[in-house]
């Protein structure tokens, strides 16, 4: 969360909109209850400002700073309002002592909730200009719709610092669209570019050209500028331990389609072919690994990894006796450590990214990648692959023959 300077806080006190600030001279009388209601209202963010609300304790309603003794006990009392059970779900807020115009002030900064409506003692409080109100049925419906938006998969979240200029529109128009829709549909389509991008979920809406996580990953010019961990780290290690010599490495960046193609090139380049001319009358050629099995597992790692809250890449480590693929993001939805990799257990952390990968042709059918990999490895007389998952990572180990 952003840290505001003293100068910025003074400007907020003097000039900020009345429905984004609340002032309390002290904590006496009914002030604690009014502060809880204000926290609830700012967390609900009915006007959809998408910015924090501020409660200043030690400032009069006429915006004059009077100050008060901001003790540790007072800060603790304010911080406890988040978790004392009166406000649910608990909001995201910070409490701190600041010295403004030489006077001590307690500042509560409340972030908009991703899961409205937020209730204080059972009531939904909202902000209507300078006053707090109880939400009407219509207000509650709007807040419920905001919650459903906030509950959308992470791959549909807007990246507010991005725009259409960050998207590769040639990749979208000449590769993605023709694969997503038939020629007849495209010929009859009179939608604008923004409408096409919105329909495929690459931007938030036609009139809000903010790129989504899906758009940045799928057709972004440089996704790693916005999602630093959205790449694959490939290492070819001459040995069976991570400390052994590295004979090749590549940080595979770019949009998802570029990552998969460049990673495939590396996998194919290192998948040497053994030639047997002694065991029979016909020359026999055998690859170190069935490449499609390795592709199925690496593409699964890219598809199902978490892109939220981590800067970790997908790791592909090729040792002399095995290939290890490690993907950030552990158990999700119906997938548990016990059923991970078993037939019939399918869930999607990034359902829209999965659909985009299918559109590009990197995935033919959903839910069968690991099953195909098992079958191909068994047919090539490899040991069964090993799959492990915990709360933060999923890994697959493919063993050499």
N, C-alpha and C positions, 0 to 999 in steps of 0.2 A: 504494500500500500504506500502511496505517496506521502512523504513527510513535508508538511507545510512550514514555511519560514515564518518568523515573527511578523515580518512586513506583510506577507500574504494573509496571515490571520487578522491583522489590523484592517486590511482592505475588505476582508469578508465581514468583519464586524460593521464597518462603516457603509459598505456599498452592496453587499450580497442580497439576493432576493429574499423577501420576508418568509417565503415558504421553504427556504433552505437553512435558516438559522433560528435558534431559540435562545433567549437570554434569561438567566436566573441570577438575582442579586446574591442569594445565599441558598443554603439547604434547609432553611427553617420552614416550619409549617407543612403545607402540602407540596412543597417543591419536589421532594423525591418522587412522589407519585406522578406529578406533572412531567418530570424528566423521563420517567419510564414510558409514559404515553408519547412523548416526543420521539424517543428512541424508536418506538414501534412505528410511528408515522414516517420517520425518515427511512426506516428499513423497508417499508412498503413502497415508497417512491411512486405513488400513484401518477404524478405527472410525467414519470419516465424520464427524469433528468439524467439518470445514469451517472450521478456524481454524489459524493457524500453530503450529508447534512451535519451541521455543527450545533452543539449546545455549549454555551459559554456560561460557566458559573463564576460569578464575580463581576457580571456586566448587567446593568439595568436595562429595562425594556426600551429606554430611549437611546440605547447604544453607548451610554457613558460607562467607562470602565471604573468601577469602584474598588475592585480587588477584595480579597479575603485571605485568611490564613489557610493555604492549601497544604494540609498535613498528609502524611502517609495514610492515616486513618480515613481521611476524607476521600482520597483517591481510591482506596480499597472499597469504600462504601459505594462509590460510583461504578467501579469495575464489577462489583458483585451483581449489579443490576442485569448484567448479561446472562448470568447463570443461576440466579436465585429462584428460577422457576416461574416467575411472573410473566416473562416475555418468551413466547414460543412461536416458531423455532428460534433458538438463541441467535441473535444478530451478530454481525461482525462489527466490532467497534474497538476503538482505542481510547485510553484515558491518560492524560498527562498534565503536568503542571507547567505553565508557561509564564514568563515575565513580560507583560505587555504594558508599555508606558510606565515601567518601573513598578507595576503592581502585579501581585500573584493572581493568576486566573486558572481555573480548572477547565480543560477543553476536552469535550467528548466528540469524537468523530465517528459517525455512523455510516457504514457502507450500505448501498441498496442490496436487498436480499435477493438471492437467486431462487428462493422458494417461498414467495408470498402466497397467501396473506399471512403476515406476522400478527399475532394477537398479544395483547396485554391484559392479563386477567380475563381472558375470554373475549374481549372486545377488539375489533379491528380498527385501529386509529389511522387516520390519513391526514394529510396536510391540505388545507384549503386556504391559500394565501397566508396571512399571518396567524391563522387560528387552526386548532386541531378539531377534527370532526370524527364522528363514528361513521364508518363506511356504510353506504346504502347497498341494496342487493345488486344494483348495477355496478357499483364500485368493486364489490367482491367478485363479480363475474370478470371484470377487467383484470383484477389481481390474479385470479385463477388462470386466466389466459397467459399472463406473464409467467406464471410458474411453469406452465406446460412448455412455453418457449425456453425457459431456463433449464428445463429437464431434457431438452433435446440432446442427442448425442454430441459429443465434443466436436466431431468432424463437421457439424453444421454451425458451430459458434462463429460469430463474426470476429474478424481481427480488425479492430477499430483503427489501427494505424495504417491499414492497407487500403488499396483501391484498385480500379481496373488497370491502372498503369503498371501494377505489379504482376499482372497476368499475361501469359503468352497467348495473345489472341489468335495468332496464326496456328499454333498447336490446337487451340480450341476449335477453330473454324474448319481447318483442313484435315485434322486427324480425329479429334474426339467426336464432333457432331456427326460426321458421316458414319461412324461406327455405332453411335447411339440411336440414330434414326435412319429409316430407309430413304432412298433418293426421292421417292414419290412424296413423302412427308416433307422433306426439306424443300422440294420444288414448290410445294403448295404453301409453304410457311411464309407468312408476311410479318413475323415478329421482328422487332428491333434486336440489335446485338445485346442490349441490356436485358431484354425480355428473355432471350435465349440463355444468357448466363444465369438469370434468376430461375428459369425453368429447370435447369440442370444443377441448381443449388451451388453454383460457383460464386455467386454474390448473394447478399441478403435479400434484396428485392430490386425490381427494375428501377424504382425511384430512390433506392439506397444502395449505391454501387460499392458497398463495403465487401471485400473479399471474405469468404468463409474459410475455415480451416481446410475444408475439402478443396475449394478453389486454389488455395495456395499450394497444397500438396500435389494436386492433380495437374494444374496448368500454370503454376507459379514460375516466374522467371528465376527466383532464387528463394525457395522455401526456407532455407536455413537462416535467412535474415529475420524471419518471424518465428520460426520453430527451430531453435539451434540444434536440437537433438535429432532432427528428421533426416538422418543420413545412415549409411551403412559403412562400418569399418571392416575392411577385409585384410587379413594377414595370412601369408603362406609361410609356415614355420618349418624349418629343416630340422625336425626332431619331434619328440612327443611331449615336450614340456613348453610352457609359455616363455620360459627363460632361454630357450634355445635360439639359434640364429634365425633372424627373419630374412627370407630371401625375396619377398615381394610384399608390398602393402599398398593399399589405395583407400582413400576416404571418398566414398561414392556419394556425391551430392547431386543436386538438381531436383527436378520434379520426379514423381514416382516412376513414370515411364522411363525416364533417363536412368534412374537408379537401377531399375530391374535390368535394363539392357546392358548397362556397363558392368553390373555384377555378373550377369550371364557370360559376358565376354571373358571376365577373369576366371570364372569357374570352368569354362570350356578350355581356356588356355592351359590351365593346370591339370586338366583331366587327361593325363597321358594315355595313349593307346598301347597296350601290350600285344605283340605279334607272336603267335605260336605256329611254327612251321614243322614241328617234330612229332606232335601227338596224333596226327592224322594226315590223310592225303590232301586235305584242303587247308589252306592258310586260315587261321582263326585269329580275329582281332577282338580284343576285349578292353574296354575302358576301365580305368581305376574304379569309377563309380558310375552307376546309371544316372546320367546327367539330369533326366527329368525328375528323378526322385529328389535330388538335391535342390532343383528349382522349386518343386512343390513346397518343400520345407522352408526355404529362404523367403519365398513369396508369402507364405503363411505368416512368417515372422514380421514382415513389413506390413501386412494387412492388419494383423491383430495386436500389434504393439500399442502401447499408450503413447500419445503425442502430448499429453497434458501433464504438467508439473514435473517434467524431467528434461535434462539435457543429454541423456544417455542415448547413444546410437544403437542400432542393431549390430551385433558383433558376429562376424563369420571368420572363425579361426580354422585354417586347414593345416592339420598336423600330418606327420608321415603315416600315422596309424588310424586317423579319424578326422572327421570334420565336426566342429562344434558351432552351433548357431544359438546365440543368446539374445533374447528380445526383452526390452523393458516392458513391464506390465504383467502382473500375475493373474490370479483367479479373477473371473468376471462373470456376472450374471449366473447362468446355470452351470458354468464350468467350475469344477473343484479340482483339488490336487488328486483326488481319487479317480475321477472320470476323465481327466484331461487326456486327449488323444484317442479315446475309445470311440468306436462307431456309435452313432446315434446321439452323441452329445455335442451340440452345436450352439454357439452364441457369438454375437458380434459386438465388439467394443466400438468398431468403426463401420457401421453398416453401409453408409454412403460411399466411403472409400472402397469398400468391398465391391460395390456395384460399379464404381468407376474402373477398378482393375478388371472386372469382368468385361466392361465395355471395350477397354483397350485390348482384350484378348489374352491377358496374363492369367486369367482364371476362367475355366470353362464351366465348372459347376461348383456350387457352394457346398462346403461340408465334407468333401471327399479327398482333399489334398493329402492328409496324413495317411488315409487308407491307400491311396494310389502309391505313395512313397513306400509304405510297408510292402506292398505287393511287388513293386519293381525291385526293391532290395532283396527280397526273398528269391525272386526269379534269377537274380544275378549272384545268388549264393553268398550274400552278405549276412552277417549277424543282424538280428532285429535291432532297429534303432531304439535309443533310450530317450524317453521324454520325462522331463521334470518341471514342476511348476510350484511356485510359492506365492507369497503375497506381493512380491515386487518384480519377479522375473519369470520367464519361461525359457527353457533350454531344450535343445535336441542334439543328440550325438549320433552321427552316422559312422559306423565302423568299417574299416577296410576289410576286404576278404582275408 
